[in-house]
Amino acid sequence: MTAQGSLTEIKSPIARLPFYYGWVNLLMAAMAMVATLPGRSVGIGLITEPLIADLGITRLGFGEMNFWATLLGASFNLLCGPAIDRFGVRSVVTITLAALGFVLLAFSNVVAASMLLLLLILTRGLGQSALSVVSLTIIGKWFVRRLSTAMGIFSVLISIVFAAVILLTQNQVLALGWRSTWAGLGWILIGASVLAFILVRLSPESVGLAPDTDIKSKSEEKTSIGFTLKGALKTPAFWVFAVGSGLYNLVIAGVLLFNQSILQQLGFDETVFRNAMAMFMITGLGGNILAGWLARKWSLGKLMSIAMLLMVIYLALFPYLRTVAQALSHAGLLGFAGGVIAVLFFTAWGKVFGRPHLGKIQGAAQVFTVFASAVGPWFLAYVFEKTGSYEPAFYVLAPAIAVVAIAGWFVRIPAPGDFELSG
């Protein structure tokens, strides 16, 4: 399928449905994003202990495999973006879901550590990287005027479903073992690929619908053009959103992986750790909802600036936590900031840079977040090994994030009239 859609799609009965079909695509995008779980650190973490015990590998050896798998898997972002723009989201999401499903089936039968690295690379590349890009692009292709609202709904939806799926998967690992659980997920993803092929469509125009734009503002005239990847990379706004999101992922990957250890260093027990994770999830939903509403009214750059400032406060307060209430409030601060950043990352690329080259642009931005999520745990572990404390890492990261906070407040957000100059 090309970016213009086929003639059969233009005559599609979808155009005669009593509701906007973009909401169906939003649900399918949410399904695709939840399907990234096996390729994310939180998903792999659910099977880490039984996996390394089963294969007889060391924790350090598995950590090194995971590091390289995450970095190499990031290259799938650069392949997925052009594939989306050339073949369309329907083809790419169908193939990616099916491919990840078959990889999980192979993963469930791995018996040698020598094959584990390859399977980890494919799981990271197809799940964390490619499937994330195509999920976001599905929404970006269908929504313009209501993009902030759609992304707010999307963020809340995946937050709730992710939490439920993580809990269910964790219980299945305990009850059935990691191999049966991973095989089951593989078959589910293969089934999801069939559903995606049936329901996902490229864009409103491909099924004979008008773009989701404000006719009064004549923005519909601009929906067929947008920034090229080269043009987007030339704008300061791209770097504010990409670097800001990357730094957040660096912090969140490291903190969540070592959060129990960090809290223990501050004198808190495992109960506080679990309650802190619950608070993180709850306030994250609040951040999703508020950011989805504000993104329609406020500058995205200023929203990113505020979220980055909250991250600076979060890092600066770490050494001063003394009570349980402080620890829970602290976790809530990170969750809220993360909820805002998630909506911004989902929204900014389509809203700021247009739809035609959205796959390439989101793929390039995703490289930053995947690379950062690989570096974060390594950086915190390295600092702790050298100093016996995590605090120096926080003091290094806080100024870097503060620079992004300042840049976000003053950055110019490109307007549709800049599109023609983006080549």
Summary of the structure (lengths in Angstrom):
residues: 423
radius of gyration: 21.2
end to end distance: 24.4
largest distance: 65.3
contacts: 1551
relative contact order: 0.15
helix: 81%
strand: 0%
